[in-house]
Structure formats: C-alpha cells, structure tokens
Amino acid sequence: MKLFRTQLKDPLRHYVVHLPNEESLSSFGRTEFSKLHDQHWMIEQYHRTIKQVCHIEHFQVRGKVAIKNHLFAAFVATMHLQRLLSQK
C-alpha cells in the first residue's frame, strides 16, 4: 500500500492505493497516482451528471420495462451531453 496526500481545495485528503505486488508498488509514483485520480474523478463526474442532470433516480413509472426505458434514455442523454461538451 502507498499513501498519497492531495490538497485540491481547503482540506487535505489522503488516499491509500493497494497494488497486487511489491514490484508494481515500487514503480507506482505521483504521476501514476495523478492519472488514477483523474480517471476516478471522471467517473464521479459521470455519476453526478447521471443523477443531477438526467434525474436517473426520479421517475414516475413502476413497470419493469418502463423503468428500463427510463434508465436507457438517461444513459443516452448523458452520452449525448458528453459528446456535445467534447465538441466545444
């Protein structure tokens, strides 16, 4: 395990990274941690978009097929929004 400390805003944050073997642990540095942290942050932003912008948790239907359709439409809308953002 390796411990990394970041200061993105006011509070300090500590991250523990677990790697499968000693070789990968010794070669895992600040650069690799930054890449991993950036990937994790992109996933967090995706979940926030799905919940807050596409309202994936709020729907008026009760049927199984209707719920699946709502979820699919929310995922498609999120992908479309991401594509529009990348074209800017």
C-alpha positions in Angstrom: 0.0 0.0 0.0 1.0 3.6 -0.7 -0.3 6.7 0.9 -0.8 9.9 -1.2 -1.8 13.3 0.1 -3.5 15.9 -2.1 -4.7 19.4 -1.4 -7.3 20.3 -4.0 -9.3 22.9 -2.1 -9.0 23.7 1.6 -8.9 20.3 3.3 -6.0 17.9 2.9 -7.1 14.5 1.5 -5.3 11.2 1.9 -5.6 8.3 -0.5 -4.4 4.8 0.1 -3.6 2.8 -3.0 -3.4 -1.0 -2.8 -1.4 -2.8 -5.6 -1.1 -6.5 -6.1 2.6 -7.0 -5.7 5.8 -5.3 -4.5 7.1 -4.6 -8.0 4.2 -2.5 -9.0 4.2 -0.8 -5.6 7.8 0.4 -6.1 7.1 1.7 -9.6 3.8 3.5 -8.7 4.6 7.1 -8.1 3.0 10.5 -8.1 2.5 10.5 -11.9 0.6 7.2 -11.9 -1.4 8.3 -8.9 -2.4 11.5 -10.7 -3.6 9.5 -13.7 -5.6 7.2 -11.5 -7.1 10.1 -9.5 -8.1 11.8 -12.8 -9.8 8.7 -14.0 -11.6 8.3 -10.7 -12.7 11.9 -10.9 -14.2 11.4 -14.4 -16.2 8.5 -13.0 -17.5 10.7 -10.2 -18.5 13.4 -12.6 -20.3 10.9 -14.8 -22.3 9.7 -11.8 -23.1 13.3 -10.8 -24.3 14.1 -14.3 -26.5 11.0 -14.4 -28.1 11.8 -11.1 -28.4 15.6 -11.2 -28.8 16.5 -14.8 -30.6 13.4 -16.2 -32.5 12.7 -13.0 -31.9 9.0 -13.1 -33.3 8.5 -9.6 -36.6 10.3 -10.2 -39.2 8.6 -12.4 -42.9 8.3 -12.5 -43.2 4.8 -13.8 -43.5 1.5 -12.0 -43.3 -1.2 -14.6 -40.1 -3.1 -15.3 -40.0 -2.3 -19.0 -40.8 1.4 -18.4 -38.0 1.7 -15.7 -35.5 0.1 -18.1 -36.6 2.5 -20.9 -36.1 5.5 -18.5 -32.7 4.3 -17.5 -31.7 3.7 -21.1 -32.9 7.2 -22.1 -31.0 8.8 -19.3 -27.8 7.0 -20.3 -28.2 8.0 -23.9 -28.9 11.6 -22.9 -25.7 11.6 -20.7 -23.7 10.3 -23.7 -25.1 12.9 -25.9 -24.3 15.7 -23.4 -20.8 14.4 -23.1 -20.4 14.4 -26.9 -21.7 18.0 -27.1 -19.2 19.1 -24.4 -16.3 17.5 -26.2 -17.2 19.3 -29.5 -16.8 22.7 -27.8 
